[in-house]
Amino acid sequence: MNAYAEQVAALANSTNETVQALYLRFLAGEITEDMFVALATTALTVGDSKAAALADAGVVAALTVMTAEVVLPVGIPAPKPPPNLLRQIIVDALADEEPKRALETGARGRTLETAQHAYKSGLESHEVKFWTRAPNSGACPACQNLAGQVMPIDKEMWTHKGCSCTQKPANEHQKEKSSARNRDNAKRAAATRRANDAADPEQSAARRSAAARRAAATREQRERERRAGERT
């Protein structure tokens, strides 16, 4: 995990700890439910502001290293979510069968998502043309497989719920190396498939069928996660 990703993860954990501490006060009867919702919503708002500031600093640090020149921050503004969006995250979590777990998912997820969006905004403000994924140390297989690919800045980074991967700026040289590597990998994979197909046609057909099923399942899972994100 890179230094910026560690800082984002720490901020997400801090936001969650604040919300959890408030939840314990609510359970103890020290504050009412309305007070808890209001204070927890404020904690998410503060997390948003800190995430934007952290992303601004993270972009500057990455660009300074990549260009070997001093890059100044642009001042990424804190997000302005739709009215009641943050409050609804807390309300929905309270209504969950496992409020403590749902509050953790909501608090951490909101801070991580804000940091990701703010970082992308910072890259665009600095007119960066390419980016690559920087997965965290516990990244899922899907995120690990996407790491190293250099993408154009207008390509959104795919994320799942609770994803703490970050983007890193990339330059034209890195893009060319990535494209060449992808072409070489594709050629080797194609050669391997042809050899396997020639050796065992029936097994090859079974492999293609299984691969198609896995791809369909992955697409369905991503679509469910996208729809769930839209509802929140």
Beta strands, then each sheet from edge to edge (+ up, - down):
strand 1: 130-134
strand 2: 150-152
strand 3: 166-170
sheet 1: 2+ 1- 3+
end
